[in-house]
């Protein structure tokens, strides 16, 4: 293999086209475009104009067997990610799947199991937000115990406003059988991943979800989920696609500090001088009086730090591509191993299942029950085949 990985891009929509541009613009120095693939003939001419020397295929299997690629990225509808990932690995080719890894855990587990049997091949997922230096730093802070044990998390992420025309743009969009869901599987997978990547996976979830609440669609456009981490720790996740101005605020409360992230750009980290319970137990009535009078010295109890990093557009995606290539070339550890993709899918599935059944759902839920409920909704649409 050359010092550059030859990448095959399956799907030349907005995302696949962006990756091709990143590579040709030199943002991924250890990678080159080996081949392009799309089932839409109209994109063949566009690809020829933008990348005249790159082979184009209308069938991804033909591309995989052409000898022109060392690795592929799957920029296709969500249901296809596991299938394409397996077919790629079967042929000894490295694979980077787009998010989410799939629509339901049963199919994603099949991909993970197959990939585990091919340890010599690189298997990654495009969780580009794991390449965001802000969230990397916050994970370090939590993992190092700088804010103590997590007691509560809250993330409201409603910056996904989508007009009706967006949903009308494609037959598969915002359908159970074509896309597999709404905001949870399309817009919010990065946050579902970051939430559990930084704070840990919850034990269970109870969710109130609205389907076609403010848009003429069958899938969810409004979600409120309450999770239980055990030992009294809880979390709340709120997301929607109908908030025109939107909010992005992520809070992590520990027993020795707190993190508040605004707009995924700035984080304020508060570190207590001692665990909160110790501070409370050590306060007498004179301290309480000072507290009520605003006379306490904050420096005796906590310190605050503001963290902010510059974030150039495209740098996070390009960084994941470069990291994927480096893993192939010299074994550099992956920022986002493909096997991690199932975690966000499991959380989204649990949220859906809780809303469908009206009960609290454990994260080790019955996968067959979920698939049965999903297939009921696919059958009601009458547009797509049911899943197995």
MIVEX-574641 format. One record per residue (C-alpha): residue number from 1; residue in three letters; x, y, z. Coordinates in Angstrom, 1 decimal. Example, Ala and Ser with C-alpha at 12.3 -4.5 7.8 and 13.67 -1.06 7.14 Angstrom:
<pts>
+-----+------+--------+--------+--------+
: seq : type :      X :      Y :      Z :
+-----+------+--------+--------+--------+
:   1 :  Ala :   12.3 :   -4.5 :    7.8 :
:   2 :  Ser :   13.7 :   -1.1 :    7.1 :
+-----+------+--------+--------+--------+
</pts>
This chain:
<pts>
+-----+------+--------+--------+--------+
: seq : type :      X :      Y :      Z :
+-----+------+--------+--------+--------+
:   1 :  Unk :    0.0 :    0.0 :    0.0 :
:   2 :  Unk :    1.2 :    3.5 :   -0.7 :
:   3 :  Unk :    1.6 :    6.1 :    2.0 :
:   4 :  Unk :   -1.8 :    7.4 :    1.1 :
:   5 :  Unk :   -5.0 :    5.4 :    1.7 :
:   6 :  Unk :   -7.2 :    5.2 :   -1.4 :
:   7 :  Unk :  -10.7 :    5.9 :   -0.1 :
:   8 :  Unk :  -13.9 :    4.8 :   -1.9 :
:   9 :  Unk :  -16.8 :    7.1 :   -1.1 :
:  10 :  Unk :  -20.2 :    5.4 :   -1.3 :
:  11 :  Unk :  -22.9 :    8.0 :   -1.8 :
:  12 :  Unk :  -22.2 :   11.5 :   -3.2 :
:  13 :  Unk :  -24.8 :   13.5 :   -1.4 :
:  14 :  Unk :  -24.0 :   16.4 :    0.9 :
:  15 :  Unk :  -21.8 :   14.4 :    3.2 :
:  16 :  Unk :  -20.0 :   12.3 :    0.6 :
:  17 :  Unk :  -19.4 :   15.3 :   -1.5 :
:  18 :  Unk :  -17.9 :   17.2 :    1.5 :
:  19 :  Unk :  -15.5 :   14.3 :    2.2 :
:  20 :  Unk :  -14.3 :   14.3 :   -1.4 :
:  21 :  Unk :  -13.7 :   18.1 :   -1.2 :
:  22 :  Unk :  -11.8 :   17.8 :    2.1 :
:  23 :  Unk :   -9.5 :   15.2 :    0.4 :
:  24 :  Unk :   -8.9 :   17.2 :   -2.8 :
:  25 :  Unk :   -8.3 :   20.4 :   -0.8 :
:  26 :  Unk :   -5.5 :   18.7 :    1.1 :
:  27 :  Unk :   -7.2 :   18.6 :    4.5 :
:  28 :  Unk :   -6.5 :   14.8 :    4.7 :
:  29 :  Unk :   -2.9 :   14.5 :    3.7 :
:  30 :  Unk :   -2.6 :   10.7 :    4.2 :
:  31 :  Unk :   -5.6 :   10.0 :    2.0 :
:  32 :  Unk :   -6.6 :   10.2 :   -1.7 :
:  33 :  Unk :   -9.9 :    9.4 :   -3.5 :
:  34 :  Unk :   -9.6 :    6.0 :   -5.0 :
:  35 :  Unk :  -13.2 :    5.7 :   -6.4 :
:  36 :  Unk :  -16.6 :    7.3 :   -6.2 :
:  37 :  Unk :  -20.0 :    5.5 :   -6.1 :
:  38 :  Unk :  -23.6 :    6.5 :   -6.3 :
:  39 :  Unk :  -26.8 :    4.9 :   -7.7 :
:  40 :  Unk :  -28.0 :    8.2 :   -9.0 :
:  41 :  Unk :  -26.8 :    8.5 :  -12.6 :
:  42 :  Unk :  -27.1 :   12.3 :  -12.4 :
:  43 :  Unk :  -24.2 :   12.4 :   -9.9 :
:  44 :  Unk :  -21.9 :   10.7 :  -12.4 :
:  45 :  Unk :  -21.5 :   13.8 :  -14.5 :
:  46 :  Unk :  -21.0 :   16.0 :  -11.4 :
:  47 :  Unk :  -18.3 :   13.6 :  -10.2 :
:  48 :  Unk :  -16.6 :   13.5 :  -13.6 :
:  49 :  Unk :  -16.5 :   17.3 :  -13.6 :
:  50 :  Unk :  -15.1 :   17.6 :  -10.0 :
:  51 :  Unk :  -12.9 :   14.6 :  -10.1 :
:  52 :  Unk :  -12.1 :   13.7 :  -13.7 :
:  53 :  Unk :   -9.4 :   11.2 :  -13.0 :
:  54 :  Unk :  -11.4 :    9.2 :  -10.3 :
:  55 :  Unk :  -13.2 :    6.0 :  -11.3 :
:  56 :  Unk :  -17.0 :    6.2 :  -10.8 :
:  57 :  Unk :  -19.3 :    3.2 :  -10.0 :
:  58 :  Unk :  -23.0 :    2.9 :   -9.8 :
:  59 :  Unk :  -22.8 :   -0.3 :   -7.8 :
:  60 :  Unk :  -20.7 :   -0.4 :   -4.6 :
:  61 :  Unk :  -19.9 :   -4.1 :   -4.9 :
:  62 :  Unk :  -18.3 :   -3.5 :   -8.2 :
:  63 :  Unk :  -16.3 :   -0.7 :   -6.6 :
:  64 :  Unk :  -15.2 :   -3.0 :   -3.8 :
:  65 :  Unk :  -14.0 :   -5.6 :   -6.3 :
:  66 :  Unk :  -12.3 :   -3.2 :   -8.6 :
:  67 :  Unk :   -9.0 :   -3.0 :   -6.8 :
:  68 :  Unk :   -9.1 :    0.8 :   -6.7 :
:  69 :  Unk :   -9.8 :    1.3 :   -3.0 :
:  70 :  Unk :   -8.1 :    0.3 :    0.3 :
:  71 :  Unk :  -11.0 :    1.7 :    2.4 :
:  72 :  Unk :  -14.5 :    3.0 :    2.1 :
:  73 :  Unk :  -16.8 :    5.4 :    3.8 :
:  74 :  Unk :  -20.6 :    4.7 :    3.8 :
:  75 :  Unk :  -22.5 :    8.0 :    3.1 :
:  76 :  Unk :  -25.9 :    6.2 :    2.5 :
:  77 :  Unk :  -29.2 :    5.8 :    4.3 :
:  78 :  Unk :  -28.9 :    4.5 :    7.9 :
:  79 :  Unk :  -30.3 :    1.0 :    7.3 :
:  80 :  Unk :  -27.5 :    0.3 :    4.8 :
:  81 :  Unk :  -24.5 :    1.0 :    7.0 :
:  82 :  Unk :  -24.2 :   -2.5 :    8.6 :
:  83 :  Unk :  -24.8 :   -4.3 :    5.4 :
:  84 :  Unk :  -22.3 :   -2.3 :    3.5 :
:  85 :  Unk :  -19.8 :   -2.5 :    6.3 :
:  86 :  Unk :  -20.0 :   -6.3 :    6.3 :
:  87 :  Unk :  -19.6 :   -6.6 :    2.5 :
:  88 :  Unk :  -16.6 :   -4.3 :    2.7 :
:  89 :  Unk :  -14.9 :   -6.2 :    5.4 :
:  90 :  Unk :  -15.6 :   -9.5 :    3.6 :
:  91 :  Unk :  -13.4 :   -8.3 :    0.8 :
:  92 :  Unk :  -10.5 :   -7.3 :    3.1 :
:  93 :  Unk :  -11.2 :   -3.6 :    2.8 :
:  94 :  Unk :  -11.2 :   -1.2 :    5.8 :
:  95 :  Unk :  -14.5 :    0.6 :    6.5 :
:  96 :  Unk :  -15.6 :    3.9 :    8.1 :
:  97 :  Unk :  -19.3 :    3.9 :    8.6 :
:  98 :  Unk :  -21.3 :    7.1 :    8.9 :
:  99 :  Unk :  -23.4 :    7.8 :   11.9 :
: 100 :  Unk :  -25.6 :    6.3 :   13.1 :
: 101 :  Unk :  -24.0 :    2.8 :   12.8 :
: 102 :  Unk :  -27.5 :    1.5 :   11.9 :
: 103 :  Unk :  -31.1 :    1.8 :   13.0 :
: 104 :  Unk :  -31.5 :   -1.0 :   15.5 :
: 105 :  Unk :  -29.0 :   -2.8 :   17.7 :
: 106 :  Unk :  -29.6 :   -6.2 :   16.2 :
: 107 :  Unk :  -28.2 :   -5.3 :   12.8 :
: 108 :  Unk :  -25.4 :   -3.2 :   14.3 :
: 109 :  Unk :  -24.4 :   -6.1 :   16.5 :
: 110 :  Unk :  -24.0 :   -8.3 :   13.4 :
: 111 :  Unk :  -21.6 :   -5.7 :   12.0 :
: 112 :  Unk :  -19.7 :   -5.5 :   15.2 :
: 113 :  Unk :  -19.4 :   -9.3 :   15.4 :
: 114 :  Unk :  -18.2 :   -9.6 :   11.9 :
: 115 :  Unk :  -15.7 :   -6.8 :   12.3 :
: 116 :  Unk :  -14.4 :   -8.5 :   15.5 :
: 117 :  Unk :  -13.4 :  -11.5 :   13.3 :
: 118 :  Unk :  -11.4 :   -9.2 :   11.1 :
: 119 :  Unk :   -9.0 :   -7.6 :   13.6 :
: 120 :  Unk :   -6.4 :   -6.9 :   10.9 :
: 121 :  Unk :   -8.9 :   -4.4 :    9.3 :
: 122 :  Unk :   -9.7 :   -0.9 :   10.5 :
: 123 :  Unk :  -13.3 :   -0.4 :   11.5 :
: 124 :  Unk :  -14.3 :    3.1 :   12.5 :
: 125 :  Unk :  -17.4 :    5.4 :   12.7 :
: 126 :  Unk :  -17.7 :    9.0 :   11.8 :
: 127 :  Unk :  -18.2 :   10.5 :   15.3 :
: 128 :  Unk :  -16.5 :   13.7 :   14.4 :
: 129 :  Unk :  -17.5 :   15.4 :   17.6 :
: 130 :  Unk :  -15.1 :   13.1 :   19.4 :
: 131 :  Unk :  -12.5 :   15.0 :   17.5 :
: 132 :  Unk :  -13.7 :   18.3 :   19.0 :
: 133 :  Unk :  -11.0 :   19.5 :   21.4 :
: 134 :  Unk :  -13.6 :   20.9 :   23.7 :
: 135 :  Unk :  -15.4 :   17.6 :   24.3 :
: 136 :  Unk :  -12.1 :   15.8 :   24.4 :
: 137 :  Unk :  -11.0 :   18.1 :   27.3 :
: 138 :  Unk :  -14.3 :   17.7 :   29.1 :
: 139 :  Unk :  -14.0 :   13.9 :   28.9 :
: 140 :  Unk :  -10.5 :   14.1 :   30.5 :
: 141 :  Unk :  -11.9 :   16.3 :   33.3 :
: 142 :  Unk :  -14.7 :   13.8 :   34.1 :
: 143 :  Unk :  -12.5 :   10.7 :   33.7 :
: 144 :  Unk :   -9.9 :   12.3 :   36.0 :
: 145 :  Unk :  -12.5 :   12.8 :   38.7 :
: 146 :  Unk :  -12.0 :   16.5 :   38.8 :
: 147 :  Unk :  -15.8 :   17.2 :   39.4 :
: 148 :  Unk :  -16.3 :   14.0 :   41.4 :
: 149 :  Unk :  -19.0 :   11.4 :   40.9 :
: 150 :  Unk :  -21.7 :   12.5 :   38.4 :
: 151 :  Unk :  -25.0 :   13.2 :   40.1 :
: 152 :  Unk :  -27.0 :   14.7 :   37.3 :
: 153 :  Unk :  -26.7 :   15.5 :   33.6 :
: 154 :  Unk :  -28.9 :   17.6 :   31.3 :
: 155 :  Unk :  -28.6 :   18.3 :   27.6 :
: 156 :  Unk :  -31.1 :   20.4 :   25.7 :
: 157 :  Unk :  -30.1 :   20.4 :   22.0 :
: 158 :  Unk :  -32.8 :   21.9 :   19.8 :
: 159 :  Unk :  -30.6 :   23.7 :   17.2 :
: 160 :  Unk :  -31.9 :   21.3 :   14.4 :
: 161 :  Unk :  -34.7 :   23.5 :   13.0 :
: 162 :  Unk :  -36.0 :   21.9 :    9.8 :
: 163 :  Unk :  -38.9 :   23.3 :    7.7 :
: 164 :  Unk :  -41.5 :   21.0 :    6.1 :
: 165 :  Unk :  -39.7 :   21.3 :    2.7 :
: 166 :  Unk :  -36.7 :   19.5 :    4.2 :
: 167 :  Unk :  -38.8 :   16.5 :    5.0 :
: 168 :  Unk :  -40.6 :   16.6 :    1.6 :
: 169 :  Unk :  -37.2 :   16.5 :   -0.2 :
: 170 :  Unk :  -37.0 :   12.7 :   -0.3 :
: 171 :  Unk :  -39.3 :    9.7 :   -0.2 :
: 172 :  Unk :  -37.1 :    8.0 :    2.4 :
: 173 :  Unk :  -36.6 :   10.9 :    4.7 :
: 174 :  Unk :  -38.5 :   11.0 :    8.0 :
: 175 :  Unk :  -40.0 :    7.5 :    7.5 :
: 176 :  Unk :  -39.7 :    4.4 :    9.7 :
: 177 :  Unk :  -38.8 :    2.1 :    6.8 :
: 178 :  Unk :  -36.5 :    4.5 :    4.9 :
: 179 :  Unk :  -34.7 :    6.5 :    7.6 :
: 180 :  Unk :  -35.5 :    4.5 :   10.7 :
: 181 :  Unk :  -36.7 :    7.5 :   12.7 :
: 182 :  Unk :  -36.5 :   11.2 :   13.0 :
: 183 :  Unk :  -34.4 :   13.5 :   15.2 :
: 184 :  Unk :  -32.9 :   10.7 :   17.2 :
: 185 :  Unk :  -31.4 :    8.9 :   14.2 :
: 186 :  Unk :  -30.7 :   11.9 :   11.9 :
: 187 :  Unk :  -29.8 :   15.0 :   13.8 :
: 188 :  Unk :  -28.9 :   13.9 :   17.4 :
: 189 :  Unk :  -26.7 :   10.8 :   17.1 :
: 190 :  Unk :  -23.5 :   12.8 :   17.9 :
: 191 :  Unk :  -25.0 :   14.1 :   21.1 :
: 192 :  Unk :  -26.3 :   10.7 :   22.1 :
: 193 :  Unk :  -22.8 :    9.4 :   21.6 :
: 194 :  Unk :  -21.0 :   12.3 :   23.4 :
: 195 :  Unk :  -23.5 :   12.1 :   26.3 :
: 196 :  Unk :  -22.6 :    8.5 :   27.1 :
: 197 :  Unk :  -19.0 :    8.8 :   26.0 :
: 198 :  Unk :  -18.4 :   11.5 :   28.6 :
: 199 :  Unk :  -20.9 :   10.6 :   31.3 :
: 200 :  Unk :  -21.3 :    6.8 :   30.9 :
: 201 :  Unk :  -24.2 :    4.8 :   29.7 :
: 202 :  Unk :  -27.4 :    4.9 :   31.8 :
: 203 :  Unk :  -29.1 :    1.8 :   33.2 :
: 204 :  Unk :  -32.6 :    2.7 :   32.0 :
: 205 :  Unk :  -34.7 :    5.4 :   30.3 :
: 206 :  Unk :  -38.2 :    6.7 :   30.4 :
: 207 :  Unk :  -39.2 :    8.9 :   27.5 :
: 208 :  Unk :  -42.1 :   11.1 :   26.3 :
: 209 :  Unk :  -41.8 :   11.4 :   22.5 :
: 210 :  Unk :  -44.0 :   13.2 :   20.0 :
: 211 :  Unk :  -44.4 :   11.9 :   16.5 :
: 212 :  Unk :  -45.4 :   14.4 :   13.8 :
: 213 :  Unk :  -45.8 :   17.0 :   16.6 :
: 214 :  Unk :  -45.0 :   20.1 :   14.6 :
: 215 :  Unk :  -44.3 :   18.6 :   11.2 :
: 216 :  Unk :  -46.3 :   16.4 :    8.8 :
: 217 :  Unk :  -44.1 :   13.3 :    9.3 :
: 218 :  Unk :  -44.6 :    9.9 :   10.9 :
: 219 :  Unk :  -41.4 :    9.9 :   13.0 :
: 220 :  Unk :  -40.3 :   11.9 :   16.1 :
: 221 :  Unk :  -39.7 :   15.6 :   16.0 :
: 222 :  Unk :  -39.8 :   16.2 :   19.8 :
: 223 :  Unk :  -38.1 :   14.1 :   22.5 :
: 224 :  Unk :  -37.8 :   14.3 :   26.3 :
: 225 :  Unk :  -35.9 :   11.4 :   27.9 :
: 226 :  Unk :  -35.1 :   10.9 :   31.6 :
: 227 :  Unk :  -32.3 :    8.4 :   32.3 :
: 228 :  Unk :  -31.3 :    6.6 :   35.5 :
: 229 :  Unk :  -27.6 :    6.0 :   36.1 :
: 230 :  Unk :  -28.1 :    4.2 :   39.3 :
: 231 :  Unk :  -27.3 :    5.3 :   42.9 :
: 232 :  Unk :  -29.7 :    8.2 :   42.6 :
: 233 :  Unk :  -27.9 :    9.8 :   39.6 :
: 234 :  Unk :  -30.2 :   10.9 :   36.7 :
: 235 :  Unk :  -30.1 :   12.7 :   33.4 :
: 236 :  Unk :  -32.4 :   14.5 :   31.0 :
: 237 :  Unk :  -32.1 :   14.7 :   27.2 :
: 238 :  Unk :  -34.3 :   17.1 :   25.2 :
: 239 :  Unk :  -34.2 :   17.5 :   21.4 :
: 240 :  Unk :  -36.5 :   18.8 :   18.7 :
: 241 :  Unk :  -36.6 :   20.0 :   15.1 :
: 242 :  Unk :  -39.2 :   22.7 :   15.4 :
: 243 :  Unk :  -37.4 :   25.3 :   17.6 :
: 244 :  Unk :  -36.5 :   28.1 :   15.1 :
: 245 :  Unk :  -33.9 :   29.8 :   17.4 :
: 246 :  Unk :  -32.8 :   26.6 :   19.2 :
: 247 :  Unk :  -30.8 :   26.0 :   22.4 :
: 248 :  Unk :  -27.6 :   23.9 :   22.9 :
: 249 :  Unk :  -26.8 :   23.6 :   26.6 :
: 250 :  Unk :  -25.1 :   20.7 :   28.3 :
: 251 :  Unk :  -24.7 :   20.4 :   32.1 :
: 252 :  Unk :  -22.8 :   17.8 :   34.1 :
: 253 :  Unk :  -23.2 :   18.1 :   37.9 :
: 254 :  Unk :  -20.7 :   16.1 :   40.0 :
: 255 :  Unk :  -20.4 :   15.9 :   43.8 :
: 256 :  Unk :  -17.3 :   18.1 :   43.6 :
: 257 :  Unk :  -17.9 :   20.4 :   40.7 :
: 258 :  Unk :  -19.9 :   21.2 :   37.6 :
: 259 :  Unk :  -19.5 :   21.6 :   33.8 :
: 260 :  Unk :  -21.8 :   23.9 :   31.7 :
: 261 :  Unk :  -21.3 :   23.8 :   27.9 :
: 262 :  Unk :  -23.0 :   26.5 :   25.8 :
: 263 :  Unk :  -23.5 :   26.2 :   22.0 :
: 264 :  Unk :  -20.9 :   23.4 :   21.9 :
: 265 :  Unk :  -18.2 :   26.1 :   21.9 :
: 266 :  Unk :  -17.6 :   27.3 :   25.5 :
: 267 :  Unk :  -17.5 :   25.3 :   28.7 :
: 268 :  Unk :  -17.4 :   26.7 :   32.3 :
: 269 :  Unk :  -15.9 :   24.2 :   34.7 :
: 270 :  Unk :  -16.4 :   24.8 :   38.4 :
: 271 :  Unk :  -14.3 :   22.7 :   40.9 :
: 272 :  Unk :  -15.3 :   22.6 :   44.5 :
: 273 :  Unk :  -12.5 :   22.8 :   47.2 :
: 274 :  Unk :  -14.1 :   19.7 :   48.8 :
: 275 :  Unk :  -17.0 :   17.4 :   48.0 :
: 276 :  Unk :  -20.3 :   19.3 :   48.2 :
: 277 :  Unk :  -21.6 :   17.1 :   51.1 :
: 278 :  Unk :  -18.5 :   17.9 :   53.2 :
: 279 :  Unk :  -18.9 :   21.6 :   52.5 :
: 280 :  Unk :  -22.5 :   21.4 :   53.6 :
: 281 :  Unk :  -21.8 :   19.4 :   56.8 :
: 282 :  Unk :  -19.1 :   21.8 :   57.8 :
: 283 :  Unk :  -21.3 :   24.9 :   57.7 :
: 284 :  Unk :  -22.6 :   26.3 :   61.0 :
: 285 :  Unk :  -25.4 :   28.8 :   61.5 :
: 286 :  Unk :  -22.9 :   31.7 :   61.2 :
: 287 :  Unk :  -22.0 :   30.4 :   57.7 :
: 288 :  Unk :  -25.6 :   30.0 :   56.8 :
: 289 :  Unk :  -26.2 :   33.7 :   57.8 :
: 290 :  Unk :  -23.3 :   34.7 :   55.6 :
: 291 :  Unk :  -24.7 :   32.7 :   52.8 :
: 292 :  Unk :  -28.1 :   34.4 :   53.0 :
: 293 :  Unk :  -26.4 :   37.8 :   53.2 :
: 294 :  Unk :  -24.1 :   37.2 :   50.3 :
: 295 :  Unk :  -21.1 :   37.5 :   52.5 :
: 296 :  Unk :  -19.4 :   34.1 :   51.8 :
: 297 :  Unk :  -16.1 :   34.2 :   50.0 :
: 298 :  Unk :  -16.5 :   32.1 :   46.9 :
: 299 :  Unk :  -12.8 :   31.3 :   46.7 :
: 300 :  Unk :  -13.1 :   29.3 :   49.9 :
: 301 :  Unk :  -15.6 :   26.9 :   48.2 :
: 302 :  Unk :  -14.8 :   26.8 :   44.5 :
: 303 :  Unk :  -12.9 :   28.0 :   41.5 :
: 304 :  Unk :  -14.0 :   28.4 :   37.9 :
: 305 :  Unk :  -12.4 :   28.0 :   34.5 :
: 306 :  Unk :  -13.7 :   28.9 :   31.1 :
: 307 :  Unk :  -12.6 :   26.5 :   28.3 :
: 308 :  Unk :  -12.9 :   27.4 :   24.6 :
: 309 :  Unk :  -11.2 :   26.1 :   21.5 :
: 310 :  Unk :  -11.2 :   27.4 :   17.9 :
: 311 :  Unk :  -13.1 :   25.1 :   15.6 :
: 312 :  Unk :  -12.6 :   25.5 :   11.8 :
: 313 :  Unk :  -15.4 :   24.2 :    9.7 :
: 314 :  Unk :  -14.6 :   20.7 :    8.3 :
: 315 :  Unk :  -11.6 :   20.2 :   10.6 :
: 316 :  Unk :  -13.4 :   17.7 :   12.8 :
: 317 :  Unk :  -14.6 :   15.5 :    9.9 :
: 318 :  Unk :  -11.3 :   15.8 :    8.1 :
: 319 :  Unk :   -9.5 :   14.8 :   11.4 :
: 320 :  Unk :  -11.5 :   11.6 :   11.7 :
: 321 :  Unk :  -10.7 :   10.7 :    8.1 :
: 322 :  Unk :   -7.0 :   11.4 :    8.7 :
: 323 :  Unk :   -7.1 :    9.4 :   12.0 :
: 324 :  Unk :   -8.8 :    6.5 :   10.1 :
: 325 :  Unk :   -6.1 :    6.5 :    7.5 :
: 326 :  Unk :   -3.4 :    6.7 :   10.2 :
: 327 :  Unk :   -4.9 :    3.6 :   11.9 :
: 328 :  Unk :   -4.6 :    1.8 :    8.6 :
: 329 :  Unk :   -1.1 :    2.9 :    7.8 :
: 330 :  Unk :    0.7 :    2.7 :   11.2 :
: 331 :  Unk :   -1.8 :    1.5 :   13.8 :
: 332 :  Unk :   -2.6 :    4.9 :   15.3 :
: 333 :  Unk :   -5.4 :    4.4 :   17.8 :
: 334 :  Unk :   -8.9 :    5.2 :   16.4 :
: 335 :  Unk :  -10.7 :    8.3 :   17.8 :
: 336 :  Unk :  -14.0 :    6.5 :   17.3 :
: 337 :  Unk :  -13.8 :    2.7 :   17.0 :
: 338 :  Unk :  -16.6 :    1.3 :   14.9 :
: 339 :  Unk :  -17.8 :   -1.0 :   17.7 :
: 340 :  Unk :  -18.7 :    2.1 :   19.7 :
: 341 :  Unk :  -21.5 :    2.9 :   17.3 :
: 342 :  Unk :  -23.9 :    0.5 :   18.9 :
: 343 :  Unk :  -24.0 :    2.5 :   22.1 :
: 344 :  Unk :  -25.8 :    5.5 :   20.7 :
: 345 :  Unk :  -28.1 :    3.3 :   18.7 :
: 346 :  Unk :  -29.0 :    1.4 :   21.8 :
: 347 :  Unk :  -29.9 :    4.6 :   23.6 :
: 348 :  Unk :  -32.0 :    5.8 :   20.7 :
: 349 :  Unk :  -33.8 :    2.4 :   20.5 :
: 350 :  Unk :  -34.5 :    2.5 :   24.3 :
: 351 :  Unk :  -36.0 :    6.0 :   24.0 :
: 352 :  Unk :  -38.2 :    4.9 :   21.2 :
: 353 :  Unk :  -39.2 :    1.6 :   22.9 :
: 354 :  Unk :  -40.1 :    3.5 :   26.1 :
: 355 :  Unk :  -42.3 :    5.9 :   24.3 :
: 356 :  Unk :  -44.0 :    3.1 :   22.3 :
: 357 :  Unk :  -44.7 :    1.0 :   25.4 :
: 358 :  Unk :  -45.2 :    3.7 :   28.0 :
: 359 :  Unk :  -42.8 :    2.1 :   30.4 :
: 360 :  Unk :  -39.3 :    2.6 :   31.7 :
: 361 :  Unk :  -36.9 :    0.6 :   29.5 :
: 362 :  Unk :  -33.6 :   -0.9 :   30.6 :
: 363 :  Unk :  -30.7 :   -0.4 :   28.3 :
: 364 :  Unk :  -30.4 :   -4.2 :   27.9 :
: 365 :  Unk :  -33.9 :   -4.3 :   26.5 :
: 366 :  Unk :  -35.3 :   -7.1 :   24.4 :
: 367 :  Unk :  -34.0 :   -6.5 :   20.9 :
: 368 :  Unk :  -36.7 :   -8.6 :   19.3 :
: 369 :  Unk :  -39.4 :   -6.6 :   21.0 :
: 370 :  Unk :  -37.9 :   -3.4 :   19.6 :
: 371 :  Unk :  -37.7 :   -4.8 :   16.1 :
: 372 :  Unk :  -41.3 :   -6.0 :   16.3 :
: 373 :  Unk :  -42.5 :   -2.5 :   17.3 :
: 374 :  Unk :  -40.4 :   -0.9 :   14.5 :
: 375 :  Unk :  -41.8 :   -3.3 :   11.9 :
: 376 :  Unk :  -45.4 :   -2.5 :   13.0 :
: 377 :  Unk :  -44.7 :    1.2 :   12.0 :
: 378 :  Unk :  -42.9 :    0.2 :    8.8 :
: 379 :  Unk :  -45.9 :   -1.9 :    7.8 :
: 380 :  Unk :  -48.3 :    1.0 :    8.6 :
: 381 :  Unk :  -46.4 :    3.2 :    6.2 :
: 382 :  Unk :  -46.7 :    0.6 :    3.4 :
: 383 :  Unk :  -43.6 :    2.0 :    1.5 :
: 384 :  Unk :  -40.7 :   -0.1 :    2.6 :
: 385 :  Unk :  -40.0 :   -3.8 :    3.4 :
: 386 :  Unk :  -40.0 :   -4.9 :    7.1 :
: 387 :  Unk :  -36.6 :   -5.6 :    8.7 :
: 388 :  Unk :  -35.2 :   -8.8 :   10.1 :
+-----+------+--------+--------+--------+
</pts>
